Amino acid sequence: MNNQIIFQNKIGSKLLAYLEVFAVSLKLGMTSFGGPIAHLGYFHHEYVLKRKWIDEHDYADLVVLCQFLPGPASSQLGISVGTIRAGLVGGFIAWLGFTLPSAMALTLFAFVLQGFNFGGASWIHGLKIVAVAIVAQAVLSMWQRLIKDKSHATIAIASMVILLLWQTAFSQVIIIIASGLIGLLLYRETKDSESTNIQIPVSRMVAGMLLAVYFFLLVLLPLLRQMTGNQWIAIADSFYRSGSLVFGGGHVVLPLLEQEVVPVGWISKENFLAGYGAAQAVPGPLFTLSSYLGAMIHGIWGAVLSTFAIFLPAFLLIIGALPFWNTLRANSKIQGALIGTNAAVVGLLLSALYNPLWTSAIFSSADLALAVVLFGMLVIWSLPPWIIVIAGATLGTFLRGIGI
């Protein structure tokens, strides 16, 4: 009888953990406007500052790992936190909650909103200013925790300057590698007392199997596409390959997807650009443009297939890498490298705060004033991001409406 009660309690606690992860990620999926870099700010506020599921150092380490891997970095970060919190199922649920709102919105757009251009709407501009405030808060918090001396600050500022002057798909990865090497040289004898061992509820055997599946599908799908000529397999191959080979975040995948779907006649360039405009206007990952494209190609099931296909590599790679990464980061030399990479992450966020966020949102003194107010609401009054989102959209509409 006691064993049955213990078993029921375990099941109940797991279900509660799953529901908690889903509720939090769904909220993030409905409020995280501004693209991949802004998502890091929203995640930082929710997972580090508010819920304390992970600390600053673990968060920065996970950001570094997700920047190294191909695929959508913010989605991989969410999957990582969900997995740490509630296992493999938790990782999937975290992805589902974060992805579902924008995937559904863009699928709906494919069916009923074609030709409706709301990319320049005033409330969208207000949400861009929200993203500036959210990322500014994340930069402030991470600087206070991770930048402890002049050498750390030098790495952060140098990373920011280099990325501002030299922006390519691989710039961030190269800067992180260089900062890691600098950290290895400068801090190789330094033991990071604040570094913790993350409990990853995934064995190395399971992780190795997931990595094997990733490479297996990367080879198998093109072969099946060529052998069968089946359009469903072709869709799976195109979107899986796009999700597997892109570095640099959501915006970088767009030209890859265009080359996959426009030349073969699955969708016109005009409809592709309409979907791209819609993807900018919804919260969540930009990779959910795949939902729109899949729906345009093959209706609702096309949307489901393309969405799962483009995100599957991200899931396989991040879950496959986590157990090995967790072991590596416990090494004292690796910890020295991570001190350098964590400082670089702060610099990269500083760079992103200016470009693309500031340059696409702050055009007037009124825009700057709104950004300062929203930043104060976050940092001084500690209001939750969903209130900031509503306030930003409302005030942005009001300011544009009165011509300011």
N, C-alpha and C positions, 0 to 999 in steps of 0.2 A: 504493500500500500504506500509506504514511504517513497519507494523508488518511483511509483507512478506519479506521486505528487511532485517529486523533484523533476521528473521528465516533463510534466505539464508546466511547471514553473519555467523550465528552460525554453520550452516552445513559446510560452507567453512572452518571456523577455526578448526572444529573438524577433517575434512579431512586432513588439513595441519598438525595437531597434530599427526594423525595416520601415515601419510607419514613420518614425522620426526622421530617418534619412530621406524618405520620399517627400515628406512634407517640407523639409528644409530645402531640398534640391528643387522641388516644384516652385517654391517661393522665389528662389534664385532664378529659375527659368522664366518666371513671369516679370521679374523686375530688373534683370541684369542687362541694361542697355549699354551700347557704346563699343561693342567689339571685344576681341580677345583680351587686350590689355586691361580694359575696364573691368572685365570679368574677374581678373586677379584681385582687383580692389574690392569688389563685392564679396568674393570668396573669403578674402582676408578678414573683412569685417564680420562675416557670419561665422566662419569656422575657427578663427583665431581669437578675435576680440570678444565676440558675444558668447559663443558656445564653448570655447576653449577645448575643442576636440583635438587640436594639435597646437604646438607652440610656434613662436616666430621662427626658430631655427629649423624645425622640421618642415614648416611651410616653405621657407626659402629653399631648402634642399629639394623638396618635391617640385618646386618651380623650375629649378635647374634641370632635374631629370626630365620633366615634361618638355622643356625647351630643346633638349638633346634629341628626343624621339620625334620621328615624323608623325604628323597628324595634328588634330586640334588641341593645343596645349591646355586651354581652359577646361575642355571636356575631360582630358586625361587627368587633370588635377582633381576635378570633382569625382571621377571614378576612383582615384587613389584614396581620397578621404573617405568615400563611401565604403571602400574595401577595408580600410583600417578600422572603421567604426563597426561594420556589420558583416565582414567577410565578402566572398565572391558575389553572393546575392545582393549584398549592400552596395557593391560597386556597380552592378547592373541597375539597381533601383536608383542610385544617384544619377547615373547617366540618363535613365528614362525620365526622371522628374525634371532635370535641367533641359532636356531636349524636347519633351512633349509639347510645351506651349508654342514654340516657334515652328515646330514641324507641323502641327495642326493648323496654325495660322497660314503658313505658306502653302499647304495643301489646299486649304479653302480658297486662298488667293488664286490658285491655278484654275479652280472651277468657276468662281463667280466674280472675281475682282480684276480680271485682265483688262489692261488699259487704264486702270485707275491709278494716277500718279500722286502719291502722297509723300514722296521723298522730301519735298521742300516745305512740308507743313510746319507751322510755328511750334506745335507741341513737340515735334521731332527735334527742333533746334533746342528747346528747353531740356530735352532728355540728353542731348549732347553735353550741355552744361552740367547736368547731374553727373555724367561720367567724369568730367574734370574734377568735381568735388570729391567723388568717391576715390579716385586714384590718388589725389593729393593727400587724402587722409591715410591711405595705405602707405604712400611714400614716407610720410611723417612718422608713422608708427614703426615701420621697418628701419628707418634711419636711426631712430632712438634706440632700437634694440640691437641692431647688427653693426652699426658704424661706431666703433669704440675708440679709435685713435686716428691720427693723421694719415697713417698708411692705408687704413680702411677707406677713409674719405677720399684719398687720392685715387684709389682703384675705382671707387664709385663715380667720381667726377670724370676721370679719364674714359670710363666706359660710356658715360652719357655723351661726352663730346665726340668720341669716335663714332657712335651710332648716329648722332645728329648729322655728321658730315659724310658718313659712308653707310648708306642703307641698301642692302641687298637681301635676298632670301636667306643667306647664310651668315649675315653679319652678326646676329645675336649669338649663334653657336660659336663662331670664331672668337668673339669677345669673351664668352664664358670659358672657352678652353684656355685662352691666353691668361685670363684672370686666375684660373685654377692653377696654371703653371707658376704664376707669380706667387700665389698663396703657398704652393708647395715649397718654393724656395725661401720665402720670408717666414713662414709659420710652421715649418716641418717639425720643430721641437715643441710646438704649442699644442697642449691638450685642451680641447674645447670642453670646459666643465659644464656648459649648458647644453651640450649635444646629448640627445637621448636616443635610446634604441627603440625605434617604432615597432610595435607588435603587429607583424604582418600575418594575418590568419590564412596564409597560402603557402603550401610546401614548395620546396625547390623542384620537386618532381612535377607537380601540377604546373608550376611556372614554366618549366622546360617544355612540357607538352604544349602549352599555349603558344610559346614562341615557335615551336615546330609547326603548329597549325597555321600560324601567320605566313611562314615561308612556303608551306605546302600549297596554300590557296593562291599565293602570289604566282606560283608556277602553274598550278592546275587550271585555274579559271581561263587564262588565255588559250590553253590547249583545248579545253572543252568548247570554247567559243569558236575556234577555228574548225574543230572536227564536226560540230553539230550545226552551226549557223543559227542556233536558237536565240531569239532576241532577249528572252529573259536572262539567259546565261551571259549574253553580251552586256546587258545592263549591269548585272552583278559584277562582271569583270571590270567594266569602265569605272564604276564608282568605288569598288574595292581598291583598284590600282591608284585612283586619285587620292584616296584616303591613306594609302600606304607610302606614297613617295613624296608627299609635300612637306617641306620644312618652312617655317616662318609664319604659321597661323592661317586663319580663315581666309584672309584676302588673297593669299598666294594660291589657294586652290581654285580660285575663280577662272583664271586663264586655262588651267588644266581641264576643268569641267567643260569650258566652252569648246576646247579642241575635241573633247570626247563626244559631245552631243550635237553640235551645230554642223560640222562638215558631213556627218553621216545622215543628216536630214531628220533627226529625231525631233528637233525643235528649231525654230527660226532664231536668228540673232536678235530680232526685235523682242521676241518673247523671252529670250534668255536675259536680256538687259532689263526687261520689266521685272523678272524674278529677282535679279540682283538688287534693283531698287527697293523691292519689297523686303528683301532680307536685311537691308540696312535699317528698316523701320521697326523691326520686331526685336524683342529681347532674345537672349540665348545665343547659341553658337551659330556662326555664319555657315557652317557646314550643312545646316538644315535647308540651305538652298537646294540640296539634293531632293528634299521632299517635294518641292515645287516642280523640279525638273522631272522627277519620276511620275508625278501626277499628270504632267503634260504629255508624257510619253505613253503611259499605260494606266491612267486612272489611279484609283486608291491603292491597288496592290502594287502598282509601279512605284508609288510614293513610299510604301512600306519597304519594298525590296531595296530601293536606292538608298533610303535612310540607314537601314541596317548595314548595307554593304559598305557605305563610306565610313561609318563609325566602327565597324568590326575590327579593323586593324588597330585603331587606337586602344580598344579594350584589350585585345590580345597582347599588344606590346607593353602597355603600362603594367598590367597584372603580371605578365611574364618577367618584367624587369624588376619589380618591387622587392622580392625576396633577396635577389643578388645585390641590388643597390643598398639595401639595408645592412647587409654584411660588410660591404665595401666602406660605407660611411663611418663604421666603427673603428676603422684603421686610423692610427694617429697621423700618418702622412696624408691620408685622404682627408682627414679633418682639417689639416692645414690648407689643402687645396680648396675645401669647401668654404673656409673663411674668405678666400679670395673670390670664389664664385658668388657667395652670398652678397658681398659688397658690390659685385658687378650687377647682380639682379636689381639692387636698389638704384644703381646708375641707369640701367635699362628702363626701369619704370619712370625715372625722372625724365629720360629722353622721350618716352611715350607720352608723358604728361604734356610735353610741349607739342610733339608731332607723333601721331595725328590728332590727339585730343584737343589741345589748346588751339591749334591752327584751324581746326574745323568747327570750333564752337564759340570762340571769343573774338567778336568783330567790333565791339563797341564798349563804351564805359558801362552801359546798362548790362551787357552780357557779363562783364567782369564783376559788377556789383551783385548780380544774381549768383554767380559762382561763389563769391565770398560769403553771401548769406547762407547758401546751401552748405558750404564747408563749415561754417559756424554751427549750423543745425546738427551736423554730424559730430564735430569735435568738441564743441562747448556744451551743447544741450543733449548730446548723445541720443538723438532721435534715430529710429530705425530707417534703413534705406528705402523701404516702401513708401514712407512718408516723404522722404526726399524726392523720390521719383514723381509722386503726385504733385508735390509743390513745384518741382522743376517744370513739369509739363504745363501746369496751370499758369504759373507766373511767366513762363516763356510765351504762352499764347496771349496773355494779357499785355505784356510789353510790346509784342509785335502788333497787337490789335490797336494800341494807342499810338503806334508809330515810333516807339523808342528803340 
